[in-house]
Amino acid sequence: MIEVLALWVVALLFGGMVLYSFGFAAFVFSALPAALAGPTLRRAFPHFYLFVIVTAAVAAALMLSQDKESALYLAIIAVTTVPARQILMPAINAATDSQARARFKLLHGLSVLMTLAHIGLAAWVLARFV
């Protein structure tokens, strides 16, 4: 039963990250004027990161007795999302506010790479269930 619950939580993590990254963010920029889209995403990102932290941590805890390697990957997602939320996201916002475009591009690119790596790790964990 714990393995099924772990699978559901990992699937929720993977699906949530993919939907937010490729669906919600793109939708907001296509549906709202740029002057509203940016602030809307700025308000949403802390919640997204909190979702990733909590969901990955719960999944890691559930996987610990089943598959220690997968639990480690999930813990890595949870732990590395904390500085993304607490340090990287405020730095991106500060770069936007100060119109430091080169700094914004660098920091935003780092956050995109980190999110893609997290999605890849979650996908790898899901593949291990097969």
Residue frames as qw, qx, qy, qz and C-alpha x, y, z in Angstrom:
[[0.000, 0.884, 0.467, 0.000, 0.00, 0.00, 0.00],
 [0.304, -0.778, 0.105, 0.539, 2.85, 2.42, 0.80],
 [0.409, -0.087, 0.594, 0.687, 4.32, 1.80, -2.65],
 [0.169, 0.654, 0.641, 0.366, 1.03, 2.81, -4.30],
 [0.192, -0.929, -0.237, 0.209, 0.79, 5.94, -2.15],
 [0.433, -0.529, 0.335, 0.648, 4.41, 6.78, -2.97],
 [0.363, 0.253, 0.660, 0.608, 3.65, 6.37, -6.69],
 [0.038, 0.842, 0.517, 0.152, 0.67, 8.73, -6.42],
 [0.296, -0.877, -0.030, 0.378, 2.69, 11.38, -4.61],
 [0.433, -0.302, 0.497, 0.689, 5.59, 11.18, -7.08],
 [0.268, 0.486, 0.672, 0.490, 3.10, 11.38, -9.96],
 [0.099, -0.926, -0.355, 0.078, 1.50, 14.43, -8.29],
 [0.397, -0.683, 0.215, 0.574, 4.94, 16.03, -7.96],
 [0.397, -0.010, 0.631, 0.667, 5.89, 15.32, -11.58],
 [0.150, 0.656, 0.655, 0.344, 2.51, 16.37, -12.97],
 [0.193, -0.911, -0.262, 0.253, 2.37, 19.51, -10.84],
 [0.378, -0.554, 0.320, 0.669, 5.83, 20.63, -11.91],
 [0.309, 0.173, 0.688, 0.634, 5.11, 19.97, -15.60],
 [0.046, 0.779, 0.604, 0.164, 1.70, 21.63, -15.51],
 [0.236, -0.880, -0.114, 0.397, 2.98, 24.73, -13.71],
 [0.394, -0.461, 0.424, 0.672, 6.13, 25.09, -15.79],
 [0.168, 0.029, 0.713, 0.681, 4.71, 24.41, -19.24],
 [0.054, -0.609, -0.744, -0.269, 1.01, 25.12, -18.76],
 [0.243, -0.837, -0.415, 0.260, 0.20, 27.69, -16.12],
 [0.332, -0.565, 0.147, 0.741, 3.14, 30.05, -16.67],
 [0.189, 0.083, 0.627, 0.751, 2.66, 30.03, -20.45],
 [0.061, -0.681, -0.700, -0.205, -1.09, 30.53, -20.04],
 [0.258, -0.786, -0.281, 0.486, -0.65, 33.51, -17.72],
 [0.236, -0.421, 0.322, 0.814, 1.64, 35.25, -20.21],
 [0.059, 0.224, 0.723, 0.651, -0.74, 34.55, -23.10],
 [0.176, -0.677, -0.705, -0.118, -3.93, 35.48, -21.22],
 [0.292, -0.861, -0.241, 0.339, -2.81, 38.58, -19.35],
 [0.340, 0.896, -0.152, 0.242, -1.04, 41.75, -20.41],
 [0.673, 0.257, -0.458, 0.521, 2.67, 41.69, -19.53],
 [0.091, -0.512, 0.335, -0.786, 2.09, 44.32, -16.83],
 [0.756, -0.344, 0.190, -0.524, -0.19, 41.85, -15.01],
 [0.937, 0.126, -0.327, -0.009, 1.37, 38.53, -16.00],
 [0.459, 0.425, -0.568, 0.535, 4.72, 39.20, -14.31],
 [0.283, -0.383, 0.491, -0.729, 3.25, 40.24, -10.94],
 [0.883, -0.119, -0.024, -0.453, 0.78, 37.34, -11.08],
 [0.867, 0.190, -0.428, 0.170, 3.55, 34.79, -11.58],
 [0.188, 0.476, -0.554, 0.657, 5.63, 36.51, -8.91],
 [0.570, -0.325, 0.356, -0.665, 2.79, 35.86, -6.45],
 [0.951, 0.033, -0.113, -0.287, 2.31, 32.28, -7.62],
 [0.616, 0.469, -0.598, 0.208, 5.94, 31.09, -7.56],
 [0.172, -0.434, 0.707, -0.532, 6.34, 30.92, -3.76],
 [0.803, -0.025, 0.338, -0.490, 3.32, 28.59, -3.67],
 [0.851, 0.409, -0.313, -0.099, 4.73, 26.48, -6.50],
 [0.342, 0.514, -0.700, 0.359, 8.07, 26.10, -4.74],
 [0.450, -0.295, 0.615, -0.577, 6.33, 25.24, -1.46],
 [0.912, 0.160, 0.047, -0.373, 4.29, 22.59, -3.29],
 [0.724, 0.467, -0.498, 0.101, 7.50, 21.08, -4.70],
 [0.020, 0.493, -0.712, 0.500, 9.29, 21.13, -1.32],
 [0.618, -0.166, 0.523, -0.563, 6.44, 19.50, 0.59],
 [0.912, 0.260, -0.028, -0.316, 5.43, 17.01, -2.10],
 [0.621, 0.510, -0.575, 0.155, 9.00, 15.89, -2.76],
 [0.118, -0.434, 0.726, -0.520, 9.70, 15.53, 0.97],
 [0.772, -0.035, 0.385, -0.504, 6.54, 13.45, 1.51],
 [0.879, 0.389, -0.232, -0.152, 7.38, 11.31, -1.51],
 [0.351, 0.550, -0.696, 0.300, 10.95, 10.83, -0.22],
 [0.403, -0.312, 0.668, -0.542, 9.66, 9.74, 3.18],
 [0.877, 0.143, 0.204, -0.412, 7.23, 7.28, 1.58],
 [0.786, 0.507, -0.354, -0.024, 9.93, 5.87, -0.70],
 [0.120, -0.710, 0.651, -0.239, 12.56, 5.44, 2.00],
 [0.649, -0.214, 0.702, -0.203, 11.52, 1.91, 2.96],
 [0.836, 0.442, 0.292, -0.140, 10.82, 0.90, -0.66],
 [0.735, 0.488, 0.101, 0.460, 13.65, 2.36, -2.73],
 [0.486, -0.673, -0.058, 0.555, 16.44, 4.30, -1.06],
 [0.396, 0.011, 0.393, 0.830, 17.87, 5.60, -4.35],
 [0.027, -0.640, -0.536, -0.550, 14.52, 7.09, -5.38],
 [0.433, -0.814, -0.343, 0.178, 14.09, 8.52, -1.89],
 [0.509, -0.393, 0.114, 0.757, 17.47, 10.22, -2.27],
 [0.219, 0.298, 0.480, 0.796, 16.50, 11.75, -5.63],
 [0.234, -0.767, -0.511, -0.311, 13.25, 13.06, -4.15],
 [0.524, -0.710, -0.193, 0.429, 15.05, 14.45, -1.11],
 [0.440, -0.094, 0.260, 0.854, 17.47, 16.23, -3.45],
 [0.011, 0.582, 0.506, 0.636, 14.50, 17.85, -5.19],
 [0.417, -0.817, -0.397, -0.013, 13.05, 18.99, -1.84],
 [0.584, -0.558, -0.038, 0.588, 16.34, 20.30, -0.44],
 [0.385, 0.002, 0.333, 0.861, 17.47, 22.15, -3.57],
 [0.030, -0.695, -0.532, -0.483, 14.09, 23.80, -3.97],
 [0.425, -0.766, -0.331, 0.350, 14.52, 25.60, -0.63],
 [0.343, -0.440, 0.154, 0.815, 17.33, 27.90, -1.84],
 [0.144, 0.338, 0.614, 0.699, 15.47, 28.34, -5.13],
 [0.231, -0.779, -0.551, -0.190, 12.51, 29.68, -3.17],
 [0.475, -0.793, -0.201, 0.326, 14.39, 31.61, -0.51],
 [0.403, -0.538, 0.287, 0.683, 17.40, 32.97, -2.43],
 [0.308, 0.087, 0.650, 0.689, 17.05, 32.57, -6.19],
 [0.055, 0.718, 0.650, 0.241, 13.46, 33.75, -6.52],
 [0.197, -0.898, -0.184, 0.347, 14.04, 36.99, -4.52],
 [0.372, -0.426, 0.413, 0.714, 17.20, 37.63, -6.58],
 [0.246, 0.364, 0.709, 0.551, 15.20, 37.22, -9.80],
 [0.061, -0.864, -0.500, -0.009, 12.56, 39.62, -8.48],
 [0.325, -0.765, 0.054, 0.553, 15.24, 42.15, -7.48],
 [0.359, -0.118, 0.572, 0.728, 16.81, 41.92, -10.94],
 [0.130, 0.619, 0.677, 0.377, 13.40, 42.53, -12.50],
 [0.196, -0.894, -0.342, 0.213, 12.68, 45.48, -10.22],
 [0.313, -0.707, 0.233, 0.589, 16.04, 47.11, -10.95],
 [0.682, 0.703, -0.006, -0.203, 15.71, 46.35, -14.67],
 [0.219, -0.608, 0.733, 0.216, 19.00, 44.43, -14.63],
 [0.845, 0.333, -0.111, -0.403, 18.12, 42.41, -17.73],
 [0.533, 0.460, -0.707, 0.069, 21.38, 40.48, -18.05],
 [0.133, -0.248, 0.814, -0.508, 21.24, 39.46, -14.38],
 [0.725, 0.118, 0.304, -0.607, 17.56, 38.52, -14.75],
 [0.789, 0.395, -0.381, -0.276, 18.33, 36.33, -17.79],
 [0.325, 0.401, -0.817, 0.256, 21.14, 34.57, -15.96],
 [0.285, -0.116, 0.738, -0.601, 19.15, 33.95, -12.77],
 [0.765, 0.224, 0.138, -0.588, 15.97, 33.01, -14.61],
 [0.678, 0.416, -0.584, -0.162, 17.95, 30.62, -16.80],
 [0.103, 0.289, -0.868, 0.390, 19.36, 29.02, -13.65],
 [0.523, 0.039, 0.556, -0.645, 15.87, 28.61, -12.20],
 [0.796, 0.345, -0.185, -0.462, 14.63, 27.07, -15.46],
 [0.509, 0.398, -0.761, 0.054, 17.55, 24.60, -15.52],
 [0.147, -0.186, 0.810, -0.536, 16.91, 23.71, -11.89],
 [0.689, 0.164, 0.317, -0.631, 13.22, 23.10, -12.54],
 [0.760, 0.400, -0.418, -0.296, 14.00, 20.98, -15.61],
 [0.278, 0.348, -0.857, 0.258, 16.46, 18.95, -13.54],
 [0.394, -0.047, 0.671, -0.626, 13.79, 18.46, -10.88],
 [0.792, 0.290, 0.008, -0.537, 11.28, 17.35, -13.49],
 [0.612, 0.440, -0.652, -0.080, 13.87, 14.96, -14.91],
 [0.015, 0.259, -0.868, 0.424, 14.63, 13.48, -11.48],
 [0.594, 0.097, 0.484, -0.635, 10.92, 13.01, -10.75],
 [0.784, 0.389, -0.269, -0.403, 10.48, 11.36, -14.16],
 [0.389, 0.408, -0.817, 0.121, 13.40, 9.06, -13.40],
 [0.276, -0.110, 0.782, -0.548, 11.80, 8.07, -10.10],
 [0.746, 0.254, 0.182, -0.589, 8.50, 7.36, -11.87],
 [0.674, 0.453, -0.539, -0.225, 10.32, 5.23, -14.45],
 [0.076, 0.348, -0.885, 0.298, 11.81, 3.16, -11.62],
 [0.619, 0.018, 0.514, -0.594, 8.29, 2.01, -10.70],
 [0.783, 0.378, -0.256, -0.422, 7.97, 0.15, -14.00]]
